[in-house]
Amino acid sequence: MPTKEFRILFRETIDLLHNSICELTLKKNDEFYKLLRAYYTFIHNRTQTLFLLVQNDCLWDADIILRPIAECAVKFAYVSSFDVEIRNEKVREFWEDLAEINRLKQSRQAKQVFDLTNIDSNYLTDLILSENEQKILSEKWTKKIRQSTEQPWSYNEMIKTISKNYDFKEILGLARNFTQSSHLIHADETALGVINDRENRTLEQKEALMNLHEIRLLSDCVSFYFWLIKITTGLANENIKQELIDKVNEFEKDKSNFEQLRKIIK
């Protein structure tokens, strides 16, 4: 597996970036910054989980965790990419409109399960809206209005918006993360095929693949954190601290030392 030193360097890099992101997202306490902090808390906690899985060689599981990290980082960038007026509307839309749409969906799904199975479950019944609430939300959120509200918040649509509003090359790598994790989440034939392929390799090839897999996971996390640094420093009209740039460059340089492993798996 990757050297102990590489994992230590990852930890050091993430911690340094983490401290700066926390500092930058505490600049203000309006609703926009509160949402950024909520997004970042989710990202950081999931990253800690991913690292624990990596340390225990649970790489496929770590890949699944990478998906919500990517999705939340995209939301962070998406909301941040607008001017103040639209940004505030997006914050309201996230907490209010999307929440109501989700309540309506959850109620319908819970009622369907309850009707089909007749399971006596407080969890299900608590999700089911009253007839009056159901009527009000159904009339408010017709299929057409619901779709027009949700569509801009879809993963691919957010990426399109970010690519227009920001000049970030990092956005190009997001599709790969999303696709890989999707295969694993759905346990489709691609996921099972990739897992079986690794298990059937020689010991040397399997170890090389696991090394490269771990490096990709940790590297992607560093990329997301540095992306958040770019966004938050931009919002604060500040320059990125040189020590952060140097640390990320050090991490990237160390990562490149493992590229020779690709020769083993060809």
N, C-alpha and C positions, 0 to 999 in steps of 0.2 A: 504494500500500500504506500501512498505518498509519505514522504518523510515526516517525522514528528515536527521537524522545523517548519515544514510547509503549513501544517495545521496551526502552529503557533503564530506564524506570520499572518495567516487568515484572521485569527482571533485579534491580533494586534491592529490589523487594518480595519476590521469591522468596528472595533471599539473606538478607534480614533474618529472614524466617519460618524459613528453613532453619537458621540459627544457633540460634534459639530451640528448634526441635524437637530438634536434636542435643543441646542442653544439657538439655532436659527428659527425653529418653529415656536419658540417661546417669545419671539420678538413682539408679538401682539396677542390679544386675547379676544379678538372678534370671532364671529361664527365661522369664518373661512379658516382661520388658524386653528380653531378648535377641531374642525373636520380634518385638517392636515395632521394634527396630532393623533386623532383617532385612527386615521389611515396608517400613520407611521408606527403607532403602537402595535397594530395588527401585523405589519410587515416585520417589525423587529422580533416580536414574540414567535412568529412562524419561522424566522431565520434561526432562532435559538433551537427550535425543534428540529429543523433540517440538519443543523450541525450535530446534534445528539444522534440522529439517525445515521449520519455519515460516519461518525466515530464508532458506531456499532455495525458498520458495513451494510446497513439497510439502504442501499443506494436507490433501488427502485421506489421505495417508500418516500425517500427524500425527494425524488423527482416529482412525485405526486404533490408534495408540500410546496414545491417550487411554483406550481401553477397559481395558487392563491396569492403568493408573494408577487408574482408577475402581474396578476390582475389588479391587485391593490396599488402597486406602483404605477400602473397605467391610470387608475382613477386619480391618484395623487397628481400626476402630470396633467391629466385631462382638465381637472377643475382649475389647476394653477395656470393653464394656458390662456385663459380669457382675461379681458379687462375687468375692472372692479365690478361694474354693473352686472355683466353676464355671470361673472364668478359668483356673486352673491345669490343670483337666481339659481345657479346650479347647486349651491349648497342647500337652498330651500327645497329644490326639486329632489335632491338625494334623501333628505330627512323626512320630507312630507309626502310628495307625490309617489315616489318609488315605494315608500313604506306602505301607503294605502293600497297600491297595486299588489304588493306582495301579500298583504293581509287578505285581500280578495282571493288571490290564487290559493293561498294556504287554506282558506276556509272551504273553497270548492273541493280541493284535494282531500282534505280531512273528512268532509261530508261523504265524498265518494267512497273512501275506504271504510268509513263507519257504516254506510248503507250496504256495502258488499259483504262485510265481515261480521257486522253487528258486535264488534268488540267493545266491551265496557271499559273505556279508557278516558280518564280525565284529560290526558294530554290531547287526545283528538277532539273531545267536546269543547275544550278551552279554545281551540283554534277556530271552531265553527262560529261564524257571526250570527247574530240574531236576524230574524227575517227583515226587520226594519233596516238594520245596518247593511245587510246584504243588498237590499233594494237601493239604498242611497248610493253605495259605492258602485254598484252595477250600472246605475244610470249615469253616474259621474264619469266612470271609466269604461266607456264603450270600447269595443275591440279596436276601432280605428284610432281613438284618442290614446288608448293604452299603448298601442304599437308605436305611434308617433312620439310618445314620451320615452318609451324604453329603448327605441332604436339607437338614438345617439349615445346611449350608455352601454351598448354592446361592445365587446372587446375590440372587434375589427373596426367599428366606427370610431371608437375613441382613439385608436391608433392613427386612423386617417386624419382626425382632427389635430392630434398632437403633431403629426408630421408636417401639417400646414402651419401651425402656430409656433412650432419650435424647430430649430435646426439640430436635431439629435440623431446621430448615426446609430445610437443604441437601440432605437426603435426597430431596426431591421432584424435584430436577434430575437424579438419577442414572439414572432410566429413559430420559431423552432421550439421554444419553451412550451408554448401552448399546445402544439401538436404532439410533442413527446409525452407530456403529462396526460393529454386527453386519451391517448392510446392506453396508457396504464390505468387511468381511472375507469375506463369502460371495459378493461380486460379483453380487448378485441384481438383479432388474429395477429395483428402487427405486434402488439405488446407481448403476447405469448411466444411469438416467433423469435423476437429479439432476446427474450429471457432464456428460451431454450437454446438458442444459438450460443450464448455465452457459456451456458452450462456444459455444452458439448465441445468446447474448445480445449486445447492443451492447457496444462497448468500455467505455463508461461504466458500464453495468450490471454487466458482468463484474468490473470493478475494484471497484465498490461491494460486490459479493457476496464477493469475496476479502478485502476489508477486514473485513467483518463476520464472516466465517468465522475469520479470524486472531484477531480480538478475542475471539470466543467461546472458542476453544481456550485462549488465554492466560488469559482470565478464569476459565475452569473450573479451570485449574491453581492459580491463586491461591485460589480457593474451597476446593479440596481441602486445600491447605496450611494455610489458616486453620482449616479443620475439624479438622485434626490438632493445631493449636495449642489449640483448645478442649478436645479430648480429653486431651491431655498435661498441660495446666495443671490440668484437673479431677482427674486422677490424682495430681498433686503437691499438690493442695489450695492452689493458687496462683491469683492473678488474672492475667488477660491483661495484658501490659505495654501501657501507653497508646501507646507509640511504634509498636507493631505495629498497633493499631487505627487510629491516624492514617495509617499508611502504606497500609493496605488501603483506607481511605476515600479517600485521595488517588488511588489506582489506580482505584477505582470511579468517582470523579468525572471523571477523565480519560477513562475508557472511555465515559461518557455523551455525550461530545462527538461521538462517531461515530454516534449514533442517527439523525441527520438523513440518513444515507446510505440508510436504509430507504425514503425517499421516491423515490429514484432507481430502485429495483428493483420498484416496484409496477406 
